[in-house]
Amino acid sequence: MKLAGAKDLIAGSWRQLIPVAAAALAYGTAVGLGGSGFIAAFVAGMLFGRLLGGDTGEITIFTDEAGALLDGVTFLFFGAVLLGPTLKHVTWQMALYAALSLTVVRMLPVALALWGTKARTPTVALMGWLGPRGLASIVFAVIVQDSQLGNTSTIIAATYLTIGLSVLLHGLSAAPLVNRYVRWYQSHPAGMPPSMESEPAPEFRARGPVPHAVIETGRRADEQG
């Protein structure tokens, strides 16, 4: 990508397929060697971005759009096929676990991860409450179901209940909470906004030099709301 792309030897449409092919190659190689395909694809993605200098926006458009579509299909299948039968086996212990997973178990690590960033309480709370809504958990639950572990039915039921509650509660609360967060941010005087919340994410998260294209992308996104 770096060598051929610099000489404009790869058409734009074919560049879109290279990240997908790289992920499939990493996954298939790991599974063939008895390893974890998911971990391999994840590591391959980090290496891919690292080698390209982090500026991967133009070559991941297809991947992003296809991923969003497949996310929707997965949740549709989950709600239509997996969640209904699970509700028949729900116990109060599972419900308690689901509630703890969506609150303490989920929000405390986010608060610890943001320790030292000077993030305000509304920012920490919003990031702790909202976030991933169970796609990875669905995949891992399917892996558990195919394994030889004991009590898989309990694990699967608790996981599916947690995912279902996450989709429902986070889906209903996302827009109102984000609107409220926007009002909180805009309530600060123009010259005194919260420091951490005012920095573009690419600049704030980077630990080294940030590619100019990444900074400009973040600024354009901020300007467009």
C-alpha positions as CSV (number, residue, x, y, z in Angstrom):
1,M,0.0,0.0,0.0
2,K,2.7,2.5,0.9
3,L,5.0,1.7,-2.0
4,A,2.4,1.2,-4.7
5,G,0.1,3.9,-3.4
6,A,2.8,6.5,-3.4
7,K,3.3,5.9,-7.1
8,D,-0.4,5.8,-7.7
9,L,-0.3,2.3,-9.0
10,I,-3.5,1.1,-7.2
11,A,-6.9,2.3,-8.3
12,G,-9.1,3.7,-5.5
13,S,-11.7,0.9,-5.8
14,W,-9.0,-1.8,-5.3
15,R,-7.6,0.0,-2.3
16,Q,-10.9,-0.4,-0.6
17,L,-10.5,-4.2,-0.8
18,I,-7.0,-4.5,0.7
19,P,-8.0,-4.0,4.4
20,V,-10.7,-6.6,4.0
21,A,-8.3,-9.0,2.3
22,A,-5.7,-8.3,5.1
23,A,-8.2,-9.1,7.8
24,A,-9.4,-12.3,6.1
25,L,-5.8,-13.4,5.6
26,A,-4.9,-12.8,9.2
27,Y,-8.0,-14.6,10.4
28,G,-7.6,-17.6,8.2
29,T,-3.9,-18.0,8.9
30,A,-4.5,-17.9,12.7
31,V,-7.3,-20.4,12.6
32,G,-5.2,-22.7,10.4
33,L,-2.5,-22.6,13.0
34,G,-4.9,-23.2,15.8
35,G,-4.9,-19.7,17.1
36,S,-7.6,-17.0,17.6
37,G,-8.8,-15.5,14.3
38,F,-10.4,-12.6,16.1
39,I,-7.3,-11.6,17.9
40,A,-5.2,-12.0,14.8
41,A,-7.5,-9.8,12.8
42,F,-7.5,-7.2,15.5
43,V,-3.7,-7.2,15.7
44,A,-3.5,-7.1,11.9
45,G,-5.7,-4.0,11.9
46,M,-3.5,-2.2,14.4
47,L,-0.4,-3.1,12.4
48,F,-2.1,-2.0,9.2
49,G,-2.9,1.4,10.6
50,R,0.5,1.7,12.2
51,L,2.4,1.0,9.0
52,L,0.3,3.5,7.1
53,G,0.9,6.2,9.7
54,G,-2.7,6.2,11.0
55,D,-4.1,8.1,8.0
56,T,-6.4,5.3,6.7
57,G,-9.6,7.2,6.2
58,E,-9.7,7.1,2.4
59,I,-9.0,3.3,2.2
60,T,-11.4,2.1,4.8
61,I,-14.6,3.7,3.5
62,F,-15.9,0.4,2.1
63,T,-14.9,-1.4,5.3
64,D,-16.7,1.1,7.5
65,E,-19.9,1.0,5.4
66,A,-19.9,-2.8,5.1
67,G,-19.2,-3.1,8.8
68,A,-22.2,-0.8,9.7
69,L,-24.4,-2.9,7.4
70,L,-23.3,-6.2,8.9
71,D,-23.8,-4.7,12.4
72,G,-27.4,-4.0,11.6
73,V,-27.9,-7.5,10.1
74,T,-26.4,-9.1,13.2
75,F,-28.6,-7.2,15.6
76,L,-31.6,-8.0,13.5
77,F,-30.8,-11.7,13.6
78,F,-30.1,-11.5,17.3
79,G,-33.5,-10.0,18.1
80,A,-35.4,-12.2,15.7
81,V,-33.8,-15.6,16.5
82,L,-31.7,-15.5,19.6
83,L,-33.2,-13.2,22.2
84,G,-36.8,-14.5,22.3
85,P,-36.0,-18.1,23.4
86,T,-33.5,-16.8,25.9
87,L,-36.1,-14.8,27.8
88,K,-37.9,-18.0,28.8
89,H,-34.9,-19.0,30.9
90,V,-34.1,-15.7,32.6
91,T,-33.7,-15.7,36.4
92,W,-33.4,-12.9,38.8
93,Q,-29.7,-13.6,39.2
94,M,-29.3,-13.1,35.4
95,A,-31.2,-9.9,35.6
96,L,-29.0,-8.7,38.4
97,Y,-25.9,-9.6,36.5
98,A,-27.2,-7.7,33.4
99,A,-27.9,-4.6,35.5
100,L,-24.4,-4.7,37.1
101,S,-22.8,-5.2,33.6
102,L,-24.5,-2.1,32.2
103,T,-23.6,0.1,35.2
104,V,-20.7,-0.7,37.6
105,V,-18.9,-3.3,35.6
106,R,-19.1,-1.1,32.5
107,M,-18.7,2.4,33.9
108,L,-16.0,1.9,36.5
109,P,-13.3,0.8,34.0
110,V,-14.2,3.8,31.8
111,A,-13.8,6.1,34.7
112,L,-10.4,4.5,35.6
113,A,-9.3,4.7,31.9
114,L,-10.1,8.5,31.9
115,W,-8.3,9.1,35.1
116,G,-5.8,11.9,34.7
117,T,-7.4,13.2,31.4
118,K,-9.1,16.1,33.3
119,A,-12.4,14.9,31.8
120,R,-15.4,16.5,33.5
121,T,-18.0,14.3,35.3
122,P,-20.6,14.6,32.5
123,T,-18.1,13.4,30.0
124,V,-17.0,10.4,32.1
125,A,-20.6,9.5,32.8
126,L,-21.7,9.7,29.2
127,M,-18.8,7.7,27.9
128,G,-19.3,5.1,30.6
129,W,-23.0,4.7,29.9
130,L,-22.9,4.8,26.1
131,G,-20.5,2.8,24.0
132,P,-20.4,-0.7,22.4
133,R,-23.8,-2.3,22.5
134,G,-22.9,-6.0,22.4
135,L,-21.8,-6.9,19.0
136,A,-18.5,-8.5,20.2
137,S,-20.5,-10.2,23.0
138,I,-22.7,-11.9,20.4
139,V,-19.7,-13.2,18.7
140,F,-18.1,-14.5,21.9
141,A,-21.4,-16.0,23.0
142,V,-21.5,-18.0,19.8
143,I,-18.0,-19.2,20.4
144,V,-18.9,-20.3,23.9
145,Q,-22.0,-22.1,22.6
146,D,-19.8,-24.1,20.2
147,S,-17.3,-25.0,22.9
148,Q,-17.3,-27.8,25.4
149,L,-17.6,-25.6,28.5
150,G,-20.0,-26.5,31.3
151,N,-23.1,-24.4,32.1
152,T,-23.0,-22.9,28.6
153,S,-26.8,-22.3,28.7
154,T,-26.5,-20.1,31.8
155,I,-23.6,-18.1,30.2
156,I,-25.5,-17.7,26.9
157,A,-28.8,-16.6,28.6
158,A,-27.0,-14.0,30.8
159,T,-25.1,-12.7,27.9
160,Y,-28.1,-12.4,25.6
161,L,-30.2,-10.7,28.3
162,T,-27.4,-8.2,28.9
163,I,-27.1,-7.4,25.2
164,G,-30.9,-7.1,24.8
165,L,-31.1,-4.6,27.7
166,S,-28.1,-2.7,26.4
167,V,-29.7,-2.3,22.9
168,L,-33.0,-1.2,24.5
169,L,-31.7,1.1,27.3
170,H,-28.8,2.7,25.4
171,G,-30.9,3.0,22.2
172,L,-33.7,4.9,24.1
173,S,-31.3,7.1,26.1
174,A,-28.6,7.9,23.6
175,A,-30.3,10.9,21.8
176,P,-31.7,12.6,25.0
177,L,-28.4,12.2,26.9
178,V,-26.3,13.5,24.0
179,N,-28.6,16.5,23.6
180,R,-28.3,17.2,27.3
181,Y,-24.5,16.9,27.1
182,V,-24.4,19.3,24.2
183,R,-26.4,21.8,26.2
184,W,-24.0,21.4,29.1
185,Y,-21.0,22.0,26.9
186,Q,-22.6,25.0,25.2
187,S,-23.5,26.5,28.6
188,H,-19.9,27.4,29.2
189,P,-18.7,30.9,28.2
190,A,-17.3,31.0,24.7
191,G,-13.7,31.7,25.9
192,M,-13.8,29.2,28.7
193,P,-15.0,25.8,27.4
194,P,-13.9,22.6,29.2
195,S,-10.2,21.9,28.3
196,M,-10.3,18.2,27.6
197,E,-13.6,18.2,25.9
198,S,-12.6,21.1,23.6
199,E,-9.6,19.2,22.0
200,P,-10.1,17.3,18.8
201,A,-10.0,13.6,19.5
202,P,-7.1,12.8,17.1
203,E,-4.9,15.4,18.7
204,F,-5.9,14.5,22.3
205,R,-5.3,10.7,22.0
206,A,-2.1,10.7,19.9
207,R,1.1,10.0,21.8
208,G,3.4,11.1,19.0
209,P,3.3,13.4,16.0
210,V,-0.2,13.5,14.5
211,P,-0.5,13.3,10.6
212,H,-1.8,16.6,9.3
213,A,-4.5,14.9,7.3
214,V,-5.9,13.3,10.5
215,I,-6.0,16.7,12.3
216,E,-7.8,18.3,9.4
217,T,-10.3,15.5,9.3
218,G,-11.1,15.9,13.0
219,R,-11.4,19.7,12.6
220,R,-13.8,19.3,9.6
221,A,-15.9,16.8,11.6
222,D,-16.1,19.3,14.5
223,E,-17.1,22.1,12.2
224,Q,-19.8,20.0,10.6
225,G,-21.2,19.1,14.1
